[in-house]
Amino acid sequence: MALTAGAAIAQDAGVAHPDRWPSLAAAAPDAAIEARIDALIAAMSLEQKVGQIVQGDIGSTTPEDVATYHLGSILNGGSSSPGGDDFGPASAWVAAADAYYDASMRPNGKLPRIPVMWGSDAVHGHNNIVGATLFPHNIGLGAARNPALMEKIGRVTAIEMRVTGLDWTFAPTIAVARDDRWGRTYESFGEDPAIATSYAAALVHGLQGRRSDPDWLKGPHIIATAKHFLADGGTADGRDRGDAKIAEAELIRFHAPAYVAALKADVQSVMASFSGWNGVKMHGNASLLTSVLKQRWGFDGLVVGDWDGHAKVPGCSPTDCPASIVAGLDMFMGPASWKGLYASTLAAAEAGALPMARLDDAVRRILRVKLRAGLFEAGKPSSREYAGRYELLGAPDHRTVAREAVRESLVLLKNSGVLPLKPDARILVAGDGADNVAKQSGGWTLSWQGTGTKPEHFPGATSIFAGVRDAVKAGGGTTELSLEGRFKTRPDAAIVVFGEDPYAEFQGDRADLYFDDTRGSLDAMKRLKAAGIPVVAVFLSGRPLWVNRHINTADAFIAAWLPGSEGAGVADVLFGKVDFKGKLPFSWPADAKGAPLNIGDADYEPLYPLGFGLTLADRSTGAALSEDPGIIVEQPLTGPIFTRGRAVGTRLLQIDGANDSPQAISGAADNGAIAVRPVDRDAQEDAREIAWSGKSRGTLIVANPRAADLSAAGPLALALDLRVDQAPTAPAMLEIRCGPGCTARLDIADRLATIAGKGWQSASIPLSCVPGAKLDNITAPFALSSSAPLRLTLSSIALTPVKETPCR
């Protein structure tokens, strides 16, 4: 059981005791490789050594930068791609890989040439590439309980990465999520460390091959990364990048075993976690990075940082952190901060603040991985085996593996007897997830958040509806697609596909586990049920959520997780082509409170326990479930309405133009009048830059899906945290919308002009200063419109109580 914060810190204070941890034997060194490393280090300049330990993002790093600063590695972050085009062709990736490689190998006097290494988050297939095979996210794979299948998935992912010229994946994630409110729960295989431990070696072997094989790390294999070291899934309240307030024994018991398995499989890279342990950030925890990982466990590969993760180490900033290297980090991930990091690290090495022995050790580890992977002999990426074989992206045999994974990941929670469906029947398919590959694939799909995509960005993929349609057509039946669940011809049964919209990392953190059904799926299910039509619910989610009302209404309920590109795998099981095999990788909650719920807890009372899962032979109706979520689900009257780059709760972030209806957005968007893109303030994409083109009126809106009554909340103000980058030259209208025909407006152009160019500022605007608002029916508490050019960046918007103040 987790300790209280005070007790945990008092007992362990974030300092590990290596003698308490399991010991591992270090791999025997390869004398020839170590001799080559010795010669290289002796010939390298100090500037070259520093460059090797710095990794820049391709969105902020040119091939010329690689040549000038001797950078050892580049990455494409979740929102970076060659030429800034998330949907560009695979050939652009190969061309970019060649350009960066050529730059790293450009002659420079007598300095040795060291090939650059490209890392990418291929976390459920090569998910940055249009047309690649997208596997179920880890939570679904955890339901499959099939290590052999994991090795197949690793092999396919490695080959598809090689097609585009890449060397290194930041996977597998082997976190053990202990609080389902965590926004990265779907990146975990389950709450039981045994699942991740059983998968770690299989995935590493699939990605890297085996050390005894001649093509280890080469040919069809790539470099793998075990992440995020350590206890990223154990943070208090499930906060991404938070602090694991737990005893060292719990750290060892729950969060270490999968890493032991990955190291035994010879994983060559380990990524340090954003998070901390009992107040000490992992990027600065020498007791874990050095004393445990490198010394106790004998890890001789490289430790790479996460996205500016070093910046949270005390005394550090994004551009200056020798303490992180001293603690045991070998390579900074400095996406846009790399140039400052290079300069400060070089200065630290020259001054002795970064000991030369530690710098040389970090460089040695990076060179060791590059030499083992054959990068010095491989030639430019386009010349390597598999490069440019674009027919392998989403190849039929690869999709077959993914379809198998989908079949095995589905967990049947309820079946009154409606399943299996008959393929010769009339089938209605409903719900906003029915014909939506982006939604069924989730975050980390072409873009970081999995948003901003269109159907044409998934060539070769199959939506769940398409899979059902094909199965029914083959069986002689008929299908009808109606997202709202209305039909022209009465169906024999209805399949309703619904669930969470895509998200990634901290933007998916939640305060509770209440499913926010803003798309009307429950209403559609109830309407169908009332008409006497059997309802099969297919729930898409990155974690278990409280959906008792939906389970009660459905005749069959399937937890489908985030299945990826092969929706036909869902149809295979619904129509009985294969049976359900999936077992819950996480305990399913009986209420929406969100308190940690893990098998072995003293007060363990799940709705469905870890490992639960029916087969088609099982019949489960049972008593009706409680429809009391255990929390108040109404929207809070006050507090944040926009923060960390997203609208809060069920609210929607929208844009519209002069002649458009509001369009809900979650990633970058541009309708010609207004363009929105995620940007970094304190964390990755935790703010939004909004640019009005001036071509026509554009509006940014934070909307309530249901009108809110603020009339009894007392005097309120809109508190804005923003930066005005381009002052308005015409009225900038702050709007409060209160239903059809009701919009209160206040021109705030002068206020914005006053703070333009002054960096981050706070502004408070009392609602009483916006004349005409009917506070008992607020449909949008914030909207900002302009018909002239204007550019600003928003970090947060909140409704805050204030004393009445005069308006100016």
C-alpha positions in Angstrom: 0.0 0.0 0.0 1.3 3.5 -0.8 2.5 5.5 2.1 1.3 9.0 2.9 3.5 11.6 1.4 5.2 12.5 4.7 5.8 8.9 5.7 7.3 7.9 2.3 9.6 10.8 2.2 10.7 10.3 5.8 11.5 6.7 5.2 13.2 6.8 1.8 13.8 10.5 0.9 14.1 9.5 -2.8 17.4 7.7 -2.3 17.6 4.0 -3.3 19.7 1.4 -1.4 21.2 -0.8 -4.2 21.8 -3.7 -1.9 18.0 -4.1 -1.5 17.5 -4.6 -5.2 17.9 -7.7 -7.3 21.4 -8.0 -8.8 22.1 -8.7 -12.5 25.3 -9.8 -14.1 26.7 -7.3 -16.6 27.1 -8.4 -20.2 30.7 -9.4 -21.1 32.3 -6.5 -23.0 33.2 -6.9 -26.6 37.0 -6.2 -26.7 37.0 -5.1 -30.3 34.1 -2.7 -29.8 35.7 -1.3 -26.6 39.0 -0.8 -28.4 37.2 1.1 -31.2 35.5 3.3 -28.6 38.9 4.0 -26.9 40.3 5.2 -30.2 37.3 7.3 -31.1 37.2 9.1 -27.7 40.9 9.8 -27.9 40.4 11.4 -31.3 37.3 13.4 -30.4 37.3 17.1 -29.5 35.5 18.3 -26.4 32.9 19.9 -28.6 32.3 16.6 -30.4 31.9 14.8 -27.1 29.3 17.3 -25.9 27.4 17.1 -29.1 27.1 13.4 -28.8 25.2 13.6 -25.6 22.7 16.2 -27.0 19.5 15.2 -28.9 17.5 17.8 -30.8 14.0 17.6 -32.3 13.8 17.7 -36.1 11.3 20.6 -35.8 14.1 22.7 -34.3 17.2 21.0 -35.7 18.5 21.1 -39.3 21.1 18.8 -40.9 23.5 21.8 -40.8 23.0 21.9 -37.1 24.0 18.3 -36.8 27.2 19.0 -38.7 28.0 22.2 -36.8 27.3 21.0 -33.3 28.3 17.3 -33.8 24.9 16.2 -32.5 24.8 12.5 -31.6 21.1 12.1 -32.1 17.8 13.6 -33.3 14.2 12.7 -32.7 10.8 13.5 -34.1 8.6 14.4 -31.2 4.9 13.6 -31.2 4.1 16.7 -33.3 7.3 16.8 -35.4 7.8 15.4 -38.9 9.9 16.1 -42.0 9.0 19.5 -43.4 6.4 20.0 -40.6 3.9 17.8 -42.5 2.4 15.2 -40.2 0.8 13.5 -43.2 3.7 13.6 -45.6 4.8 10.6 -47.6 7.2 8.0 -46.1 9.7 9.0 -48.8 10.1 12.3 -47.0 11.3 10.5 -43.9 13.9 8.5 -45.9 15.1 11.7 -47.5 15.3 13.5 -44.1 17.2 10.5 -42.6 19.7 10.7 -45.4 20.2 14.4 -45.0 20.9 14.2 -41.2 23.1 11.2 -41.7 25.1 12.9 -44.5 25.6 15.9 -42.3 26.9 13.8 -39.4 29.4 12.1 -41.8 30.6 15.3 -43.5 34.4 15.5 -43.2 35.7 17.9 -40.5 39.4 18.0 -40.3 40.9 15.1 -38.4 37.8 14.6 -36.2 36.3 11.1 -36.5 33.0 10.7 -38.2 30.2 9.5 -36.0 26.8 8.7 -37.5 23.8 10.4 -36.1 21.0 8.2 -34.6 17.3 9.0 -35.1 14.8 8.1 -32.4 11.0 8.0 -32.7 8.0 7.1 -30.5 6.8 4.0 -32.3 4.6 3.0 -29.4 1.8 1.1 -31.2 3.4 0.4 -34.5 5.3 3.0 -36.6 2.5 5.4 -35.6 4.0 8.6 -37.1 3.7 7.3 -40.7 0.6 7.5 -43.0 -0.3 3.9 -44.0 1.7 2.1 -41.3 0.2 -0.7 -39.3 -1.3 0.5 -36.1 -1.5 -2.1 -33.3 -3.7 -1.9 -30.2 -2.3 0.3 -27.5 -0.5 -1.5 -24.7 -3.6 -1.7 -22.5 -5.3 -3.8 -25.1 -2.2 -6.0 -25.6 -2.2 -6.5 -21.8 -5.6 -8.0 -22.1 -4.3 -10.5 -24.7 -1.8 -12.2 -22.2 0.2 -13.4 -25.2 4.0 -12.8 -25.1 4.6 -14.7 -28.4 2.3 -12.2 -30.1 4.3 -9.3 -28.6 7.4 -10.5 -30.3 5.6 -10.6 -33.6 4.4 -7.0 -33.0 8.0 -5.9 -32.2 9.3 -7.5 -35.5 6.6 -5.8 -37.6 7.3 -2.4 -36.0 11.0 -2.7 -36.5 10.7 -3.5 -40.1 8.3 -0.7 -40.8 10.6 1.8 -39.1 13.5 0.5 -41.2 11.4 1.2 -44.3 11.6 4.9 -43.4 15.3 4.9 -42.5 15.0 5.2 -38.7 17.3 3.4 -36.2 15.7 3.7 -32.7 12.3 3.5 -31.1 11.3 4.9 -27.7 9.5 1.7 -26.8 8.4 -0.5 -25.1 6.7 1.4 -22.4 6.8 -1.1 -19.4 5.1 1.2 -16.9 2.8 -0.4 -14.3 -0.1 2.0 -14.0 -1.5 1.9 -10.4 -4.0 4.8 -10.8 -6.2 4.8 -13.8 -6.7 8.6 -13.7 -3.2 8.8 -15.3 -3.3 10.1 -18.8 -0.9 7.4 -19.9 -2.8 4.4 -18.5 -3.3 3.1 -22.0 0.5 2.9 -22.5 0.6 0.4 -19.6 0.0 -3.3 -20.0 -1.8 -3.5 -16.7 -1.8 -3.0 -13.0 -0.1 -6.3 -12.3 3.7 -6.1 -12.9 3.6 -9.7 -14.0 2.0 -8.7 -17.3 4.6 -6.1 -18.2 7.4 -8.5 -17.0 6.1 -11.3 -19.2 6.1 -8.9 -22.2 9.3 -6.9 -21.8 11.7 -9.5 -23.2 9.4 -10.6 -26.0 9.0 -7.0 -27.2 12.7 -6.2 -26.9 13.6 -9.4 -28.8 11.0 -8.6 -31.5 12.4 -5.1 -31.9 16.1 -5.8 -31.5 16.5 -9.5 -32.2 18.7 -11.6 -29.9 22.3 -10.8 -29.0 23.3 -14.2 -30.4 21.8 -13.4 -33.8 24.0 -11.9 -36.6 21.3 -9.3 -37.3 21.0 -8.2 -33.6 20.1 -4.4 -33.8 20.7 -4.5 -37.6 18.8 -5.4 -40.8 15.1 -5.9 -39.8 15.8 -4.9 -36.2 16.3 -1.6 -34.4 17.3 -0.2 -31.1 14.6 -0.5 -28.4 14.1 1.6 -25.2 12.6 0.5 -21.9 10.7 3.4 -20.4 10.1 5.4 -18.3 12.5 4.6 -15.5 11.1 4.5 -12.8 7.6 4.3 -11.4 6.0 6.7 -13.9 2.8 4.7 -13.4 3.0 5.1 -9.6 2.6 8.8 -9.2 0.3 10.3 -6.6 -3.2 10.8 -7.9 -2.1 9.5 -11.3 -0.6 12.8 -12.2 1.6 12.6 -15.3 5.1 13.9 -14.5 4.2 13.8 -10.8 5.8 12.2 -7.8 5.6 8.5 -6.7 5.2 8.8 -3.0 5.9 5.2 -2.2 8.3 3.1 -0.1 11.4 1.6 -1.7 10.0 -1.9 -1.2 7.0 -1.0 -3.4 9.3 0.6 -6.0 11.1 -2.7 -6.2 8.1 -4.9 -6.1 5.9 -3.2 -8.6 8.0 -1.0 -10.9 11.4 -2.8 -11.2 10.6 -6.4 -12.4 9.8 -5.4 -16.0 13.1 -3.5 -16.3 15.0 -6.6 -15.0 13.3 -8.6 -17.8 14.1 -6.0 -20.4 17.8 -5.8 -19.3 18.1 -9.6 -19.4 16.8 -9.3 -23.0 19.7 -6.8 -23.7 17.7 -3.7 -24.3 20.1 -1.0 -25.3 18.4 2.1 -24.2 16.5 3.2 -21.1 14.6 6.4 -20.9 14.5 8.3 -17.6 11.0 9.3 -16.4 9.7 12.8 -16.1 8.4 11.8 -12.8 10.0 11.7 -9.4 10.3 9.4 -6.4 9.7 10.8 -3.0 10.6 14.3 -4.1 13.6 13.5 -6.2 13.2 13.8 -10.0 14.4 10.8 -11.9 16.5 12.9 -14.3 18.6 13.8 -11.2 18.4 10.6 -9.1 21.9 9.2 -9.1 20.9 6.4 -6.7 18.6 5.0 -9.3 20.2 6.0 -12.7 23.7 5.1 -11.6 23.8 3.0 -8.4 20.9 0.7 -9.3 20.6 0.8 -13.1 24.2 0.9 -14.2 26.0 -0.6 -11.2 23.7 -3.0 -9.5 22.1 -4.1 -12.7 25.2 -3.8 -14.9 23.4 -1.8 -17.7 26.0 -0.8 -20.3 23.7 0.8 -22.8 22.6 4.5 -22.8 20.2 6.4 -20.6 18.3 9.0 -22.6 16.2 11.8 -21.1 12.6 12.6 -21.9 11.3 15.8 -23.4 13.2 18.5 -21.4 12.8 16.3 -18.4 16.1 17.5 -17.0 14.7 21.0 -16.6 12.8 20.0 -13.5 15.9 18.9 -11.6 16.7 21.5 -8.9 19.0 24.2 -10.1 18.4 23.3 -13.7 16.5 24.8 -16.7 15.7 23.5 -20.2 19.0 24.9 -21.4 21.3 24.2 -18.5 21.6 21.0 -16.5 25.0 19.4 -15.9 23.6 17.9 -12.7 21.5 15.5 -14.8 24.5 14.1 -16.6 26.4 13.8 -13.4 23.5 11.9 -11.9 23.7 9.3 -14.7 21.8 10.6 -17.7 23.8 9.9 -20.9 21.8 11.9 -23.5 19.7 15.0 -23.1 16.5 15.1 -25.0 16.4 18.8 -25.6 13.9 19.2 -28.4 14.1 23.0 -28.9 16.5 23.7 -26.0 19.4 21.7 -27.5 21.5 24.7 -28.6 21.5 26.2 -25.1 22.1 22.8 -23.6 25.1 22.3 -25.9 26.6 25.7 -24.8 26.0 25.3 -21.1 27.2 21.6 -21.1 30.4 22.6 -23.0 31.0 25.4 -20.5 30.4 22.9 -17.6 32.9 20.4 -19.0 35.5 23.2 -19.5 35.0 24.4 -16.0 35.0 20.9 -14.4 31.4 21.1 -13.2 30.8 18.1 -15.5 33.7 15.8 -14.8 35.5 14.6 -17.9 35.3 10.9 -16.7 31.5 11.2 -16.5 31.3 12.9 -19.9 33.5 10.2 -21.5 31.4 7.5 -19.9 28.3 8.9 -21.4 29.9 9.2 -24.8 31.2 5.7 -24.5 27.8 4.3 -23.9 26.3 6.1 -26.9 29.2 5.0 -29.1 28.8 1.4 -27.8 25.1 1.3 -28.9 25.9 2.8 -32.3 28.7 0.3 -32.9 26.6 -2.6 -31.7 23.9 -1.5 -34.1 26.4 -1.4 -37.0 25.7 2.3 -37.7 29.3 3.0 -38.6 29.2 0.5 -41.4 25.5 0.8 -42.4 25.9 3.7 -44.9 23.2 6.2 -45.5 19.7 5.2 -44.4 18.3 4.9 -47.9 21.0 2.3 -48.8 20.1 0.0 -45.9 18.1 -3.2 -46.1 14.3 -2.5 -46.1 14.7 1.2 -46.7 12.3 2.5 -49.3 10.3 -0.7 -49.5 7.1 1.2 -49.0 5.0 -1.8 -49.8 6.0 -3.1 -46.4 4.1 -0.3 -44.6 0.8 -1.8 -43.7 1.7 -4.9 -45.6 -1.0 -7.7 -45.6 1.0 -10.0 -43.3 1.6 -7.1 -40.9 -2.0 -6.2 -40.8 -2.8 -9.9 -40.1 -0.7 -9.7 -36.9 -2.5 -6.5 -35.9 -5.9 -8.1 -36.6 -4.9 -11.0 -34.4 -3.9 -8.6 -31.7 -7.3 -6.9 -31.9 -9.1 -10.2 -31.6 -7.2 -11.2 -28.5 -7.5 -7.8 -26.8 -11.3 -7.6 -26.6 -12.8 -8.2 -23.2 -16.4 -9.3 -23.0 -18.0 -7.9 -19.8 -21.6 -8.8 -20.5 -23.6 -11.0 -22.8 -27.2 -11.7 -22.3 -27.1 -14.1 -25.3 -27.1 -11.6 -28.2 -23.6 -12.6 -29.2 -22.4 -14.0 -31.4 -24.3 -11.9 -34.0 -25.5 -13.6 -37.2 -23.8 -12.4 -40.3 -27.0 -12.9 -42.4 -28.9 -10.4 -40.2 -29.8 -6.8 -40.6 -27.2 -4.9 -38.5 -27.4 -1.2 -37.5 -24.0 0.3 -36.6 -24.1 3.5 -34.6 -22.0 5.8 -32.4 -19.3 8.4 -33.2 -16.6 5.7 -32.9 -18.2 3.4 -35.5 -16.5 4.7 -38.6 -13.6 6.5 -37.1 -10.1 5.0 -37.3 -8.6 8.0 -35.5 -10.8 7.5 -32.5 -10.3 3.7 -32.4 -6.5 4.3 -32.6 -6.2 7.0 -29.8 -3.3 9.2 -29.0 0.2 8.9 -30.6 -1.4 8.4 -34.0 0.1 10.5 -36.7 0.1 13.4 -34.2 1.1 13.5 -30.6 -2.5 13.8 -29.3 -3.9 11.7 -32.2 -6.0 14.6 -33.3 -6.3 16.7 -36.5 -6.5 13.7 -38.8 -9.0 12.8 -41.6 -10.1 9.4 -43.0 -7.8 9.7 -45.9 -4.8 9.7 -43.6 -5.4 6.0 -42.8 -5.0 4.3 -46.2 -5.5 0.5 -45.9 -7.0 0.8 -42.3 -10.4 -0.6 -41.5 -12.9 1.1 -39.2 -15.0 -1.0 -37.0 -18.0 -0.3 -39.2 -16.1 -1.3 -42.3 -15.2 -4.6 -40.6 -18.8 -5.2 -39.7 -20.0 -4.3 -43.1 -17.6 -6.7 -44.8 -18.5 -9.6 -42.4 -22.2 -9.1 -42.9 -21.9 -8.7 -46.7 -20.0 -12.0 -46.8 -22.7 -13.6 -44.7 -25.6 -12.4 -46.8 -26.9 -9.8 -44.4 -27.2 -6.0 -44.6 -25.8 -3.1 -42.7 -26.8 0.5 -42.1 -24.5 3.2 -40.6 -26.2 5.8 -38.5 -24.1 7.6 -35.9 -27.2 8.8 -34.1 -28.7 5.3 -34.0 -31.7 6.0 -36.1 -32.6 3.6 -38.9 -34.6 3.4 -42.1 -35.2 -0.4 -41.9 -35.7 -2.0 -38.6 -32.5 -3.9 -37.7 -32.2 -7.3 -36.0 -29.5 -5.9 -33.8 -27.5 -2.7 -33.3 -23.8 -2.2 -32.6 -23.0 1.1 -30.8 -19.4 2.1 -30.8 -18.4 5.0 -28.5 -15.9 6.1 -26.0 -13.0 8.4 -25.2 -11.7 10.9 -27.7 -7.9 10.7 -28.4 -5.4 12.2 -26.0 -1.9 11.6 -24.8 0.2 12.1 -21.7 -0.8 14.8 -19.2 -3.6 16.0 -21.4 -5.4 12.8 -20.6 -5.0 13.1 -16.8 -8.4 13.0 -15.0 -9.8 13.9 -11.6 -12.2 10.9 -11.7 -13.2 8.0 -13.8 -16.7 9.2 -14.9 -17.2 8.7 -18.7 -18.2 12.0 -20.1 -20.9 10.9 -22.6 -21.0 14.2 -24.6 -21.8 12.4 -27.9 -25.2 11.0 -27.0 -24.3 7.3 -27.1 -26.4 6.4 -24.0 -29.4 8.2 -25.5 -29.0 6.3 -28.7 -28.7 3.0 -26.8 -31.8 3.7 -24.7 -33.8 4.6 -27.8 -32.8 1.4 -29.5 -33.5 -0.7 -26.4 -36.9 0.9 -26.0 -37.7 -0.1 -29.6 -36.9 -3.8 -28.7 -33.7 -3.9 -30.6 -30.8 -5.9 -29.0 -27.8 -3.5 -28.4 -24.2 -4.5 -28.5 -21.9 -1.8 -26.9 -18.3 -1.5 -28.1 -16.5 0.8 -25.7 -13.3 2.5 -26.9 -11.1 3.8 -24.1 -7.6 4.1 -22.8 -8.6 2.9 -19.3 -11.5 1.4 -17.4 -14.1 4.1 -16.8 -17.4 4.2 -14.9 -20.0 3.2 -17.5 -22.7 1.4 -15.4 -25.6 3.1 -17.2 -24.3 1.9 -20.5 -23.7 -1.6 -19.3 -27.2 -1.7 -17.9 -28.7 -0.6 -21.2 -26.6 -2.9 -23.4 -27.4 -6.6 -24.0 -23.7 -7.1 -24.6 -20.8 -4.9 -23.6 -17.2 -5.2 -24.9 -14.2 -3.3 -23.6 -12.4 -2.8 -26.9 -9.7 -0.4 -25.6 -7.9 1.3 -28.5 -7.6 -1.3 -31.2 -5.7 0.6 -33.9 -6.0 0.3 -37.7 -7.6 -3.2 -37.9 -11.2 -2.7 -37.0 -12.1 -5.9 -38.8 -10.7 -7.8 -35.8 -13.6 -6.5 -33.7 -16.1 -7.9 -36.3 -14.3 -11.2 -36.2 -15.2 -11.7 -32.6 -18.7 -10.1 -32.7 -19.8 -12.6 -35.4 -18.2 -15.6 -33.7 -15.4 -16.2 -36.2 -13.2 -16.5 -33.2 -14.1 -16.4 -29.5 -13.3 -13.8 -26.9 -9.9 -14.3 -25.3 -9.2 -11.0 -23.6 -9.0 -10.7 -19.8 -9.0 -7.4 -17.9 -5.5 -6.0 -17.5 -7.0 -3.5 -15.0 -9.6 -3.8 -12.3 -12.9 -2.2 -13.5 -14.2 0.4 -11.1 -17.6 0.1 -9.4 -17.8 3.9 -9.0 -16.4 7.0 -10.7 -14.3 8.3 -7.8 -11.1 7.3 -9.3 -9.3 6.1 -6.1 -6.6 3.6 -6.9 -8.0 0.2 -7.4 -5.6 -2.7 -7.7 -5.8 -6.4 -6.9 -4.4 -7.1 -3.5 -5.6 -3.8 -1.9 -7.2 -4.3 1.5 -10.5 -2.6 0.3 -10.5 -4.2 -3.1 -14.1 -4.1 -4.4 -14.1 -3.8 -8.2 -17.1 -4.1 -10.5 -15.1 -6.6 -12.4 -11.8 -7.9 -11.0 -8.4 -8.1 -12.7 -8.5 -11.1 -15.1 -12.2 -11.0 -15.7 -13.5 -11.8 -19.2 -16.3 -13.8 -20.6 -16.4 -16.1 -23.6 -19.2 -16.6 -26.1 -20.3 -19.7 -24.1 -20.9 -17.5 -21.0 -24.3 -15.8 -20.3 -24.2 -12.8 -18.1 -27.3 -10.7 -17.3 -27.2 -10.4 -13.5 -28.8 -7.7 -11.4 -28.8 -4.1 -12.6 -25.7 -2.2 -11.7 -25.9 0.9 -9.5 -26.2 4.1 -11.5 -24.9 6.3 -8.7 -21.4 7.3 -9.8 -20.4 8.3 -6.3 -19.4 11.8 -7.4 -21.1 15.0 -8.3 -20.9 15.1 -12.1 -22.2 18.6 -12.7 -19.8 21.1 -14.2 -18.2 23.2 -11.4 -19.4 26.7 -11.5 -15.9 28.2 -10.8 -12.4 27.2 -11.5 -10.4 26.5 -14.7 -12.3 26.2 -17.9 -9.1 25.9 -20.1 -5.7 24.7 -18.9 -2.7 22.6 -20.0 -3.7 23.2 -23.6 -7.2 21.7 -23.3 -10.7 22.7 -22.3 -11.6 21.4 -18.9 -14.0 18.5 -18.2 -16.8 18.2 -20.7 -16.2 21.7 -22.2 -15.2 21.9 -25.8 -12.6 24.1 -27.4 -14.0 25.4 -30.7 -13.2 27.7 -33.6 -15.5 29.3 -36.2 -15.3 31.6 -39.1 -17.6 34.3 -40.5 -19.8 31.7 -42.3 -19.0 28.6 -40.3 -20.7 26.8 -37.5 -18.4 26.1 -34.5 -15.9 23.3 -35.0 -14.6 21.4 -32.0 -10.8 21.0 -32.1 -8.3 19.2 -30.0 -5.1 19.6 -31.9 -3.9 22.1 -34.5 -6.6 23.6 -36.7 -6.9 26.4 -39.3 -10.2 27.5 -41.0 -8.6 30.4 -42.8 -9.9 33.0 -40.4 -8.3 31.6 -37.3 -5.4 29.2 -36.8 -4.7 27.3 -33.5 -1.6 25.3 -32.7 -0.3 23.7 -29.5 2.9 25.3 -28.1 5.1 24.7 -25.1 5.1 27.0 -22.0 6.1 25.0 -19.0 5.5 21.5 -20.5 5.0 20.0 -23.9 2.0 21.6 -25.7 0.5 23.0 -22.5 -0.6 26.2 -24.2 -2.3 27.3 -27.5 -1.2 29.9 -29.9 -4.1 31.5 -31.7 -3.6 33.6 -34.8 -6.4 35.6 -36.5 -5.6 36.1 -40.2 -7.7 39.2 -40.7 -9.2 37.7 -43.8 -12.6 37.3 -42.1 -14.0 37.2 -38.6 -12.7 34.2 -36.5 -13.6 33.2 -33.0 -12.0 31.0 -30.4 -14.7 29.5 -28.0 -14.7 27.5 -24.8 -18.2 26.0 -24.9 -20.4 24.2 -22.4 -22.1 21.1 -23.9 -25.0 21.9 -21.4 -25.9 25.4 -20.4 -24.5 26.4 -16.9 -26.3 28.6 -14.4 -23.7 31.0 -12.9 -26.3 33.4 -11.4 -25.9 32.1 -7.9 -22.1 31.9 -7.9 -21.6 35.5 -6.8 -19.4 38.0 -8.7 -17.1 36.3 -11.1 -14.3 37.2 -13.4 -12.5 35.6 -16.3 -8.9 35.2 -15.3 -6.6 34.9 -18.3 -3.0 33.8 -18.4 -1.7 34.8 -21.8 1.0 36.3 -23.9 0.1 38.8 -26.7 2.5 38.4 -29.6 0.8 40.7 -32.1 -1.5 43.5 -30.9 -4.9 43.9 -32.4 -5.5 46.8 -34.8 -9.3 46.6 -34.6 -11.8 45.5 -32.0 -11.1 42.3 -30.3 -14.4 41.2 -28.8 -14.6 39.1 -25.7 -17.9 37.3 -25.7 -20.0 35.5 -23.2 -22.7 33.4 -24.9 -26.0 32.7 -23.2 -28.1 30.7 -25.6 -29.7 31.5 -29.0 -29.6 35.2 -29.8 -27.9 36.0 -26.5 -24.3 37.2 -26.7 -22.6 39.7 -24.4 -19.6 41.5 -25.9 -16.8 43.7 -24.6 -14.0 45.1 -26.8 -10.7 44.3 -25.1 -8.4 45.4 -27.9 -6.9 48.2 -25.7 -6.2 45.8 -22.9 -4.5 43.4 -25.2 -2.5 46.2 -26.8 -1.2 47.3 -23.4 0.4 44.0 -22.6 1.6 43.1 -26.1 5.2 42.2 -26.3 5.6 42.0 -22.5 5.7 38.2 -22.2 3.3 36.2 -20.0 0.7 38.3 -18.3 -2.4 37.8 -16.2 -5.6 39.6 -16.8 -8.9 39.6 -14.9 -12.2 40.8 -16.5 -15.2 40.8 -14.2 -18.3 39.3 -15.9 -20.3 42.3 -14.7 -18.1 44.4 -17.1 -19.5 42.4 -20.1 -22.9 43.9 -20.5 -25.9 41.8 -21.5 -24.8 38.3 -20.3 -27.6 36.2 -18.8 -25.7 34.3 -16.2 -28.4 31.7 -15.7 -27.8 30.2 -19.1 -24.1 30.3 -20.0 -23.4 28.2 -23.1 -19.9 29.6 -23.7 -18.2 31.4 -20.8 -15.4 32.6 -23.1 -15.2 33.5 -26.7 -12.8 35.9 -28.4 -13.4 37.1 -31.9 -11.5 39.5 -34.3 -11.8 40.5 -37.9 -8.2 41.9 -37.9 -4.8 40.3 -37.5 -4.1 39.3 -33.9 -1.8 36.7 -32.4 -1.7 35.6 -28.8 -1.0 32.5 -26.7 -3.3 31.2 -24.0 -2.0 29.2 -21.0 -5.2 29.2 -18.9 -8.7 30.6 -18.5 -10.6 30.4 -15.3 -13.8 31.6 -13.7 -12.8 33.1 -10.4 -14.8 34.7 -7.6 -14.0 38.4 -7.2 -15.2 41.4 -5.3 -17.2 43.8 -7.4 -14.7 46.2 -9.1 -15.3 49.2 -11.3 -15.1 48.5 -15.1 -12.8 50.6 -17.2 
